[in-house]
Amino acid sequence: MIHTQVRCYNTNVLPMIKKLKEKKSAIKLRRQGKTYSEILRVIPVAKSTLGLWLKDAKLSIPENQKFTEAKRLASLRGGQTKNKQRVEKQRTILLTAKSQILSISEHELFLIGIILYWAEGSKEKEYHPGSTFAFSNMDPKMIQVLLAWLFKVCKISKNMLIFNIFLHETHKYRVEEVRRYWSKITGFPVDRFKSVYWKRNKLKTNRKNVEEKYYGVLKIKVRKSSSLVRKIAGWSEGIFEKVVNKK
């Protein structure tokens, strides 16, 4: 009976001794500045158990600084991975959506131009009849589509166009660069962009494109175009009726 009792006692104590050693090792590693994940790779216990063991294990100031830096670097790596995944997801969505546009017919371009002008172009007012065509935007791609519409659909000749640039006054030192930029976007010579109007810059702004990637707003005007503006108004009304009042 005595021999049996000794065997039972040893069976209960050995696991306890092992756990105690693991706990001491875990505390030692923690005080060296190791993270939970790093400790668990060495001491395979439940994370909840490790949390109880390390509850009162305080780090010294140098160790805490090392641990904090390790956490910062781990967080940075995690953020970089997530950002890479977001960029890849965005790229996949963009390419998939782009592939859905197979071709653009002349009639579709006709409608696209009307909608663009409806959204961004000047309108004829009852108190100011005879308004001319004027379209303003800072998106270079939108500008190029609008010009294609004017040339291909409306049959407007290039010498009928007038260009005005609206630029924040804090970018006066870049005016020649801005002129060259819009010349390249539109395909017109630089000397067609002489007219620059200065906008007063606010002290506080939420705009993000106010540095070197900022090229202001380009305004496209068409000479003797009051009839074209009235046609666009009629086309816009026709689209509205077909879409909203369709039976």
PyMOL commands that set and color helices and strands:
alter all, ss='L'
color gray80, all
select helices_A, chain A and resi 2-31+36-42+47-53+61-99+106-120+140-152+158-160+169-186+190-193+226-244
alter helices_A, ss='H'
color red, helices_A
select strands_A, chain A and resi 133-137+161-168+195-199+217-222
alter strands_A, ss='S'
color yellow, strands_A
deselect
rebuild
show_as cartoon
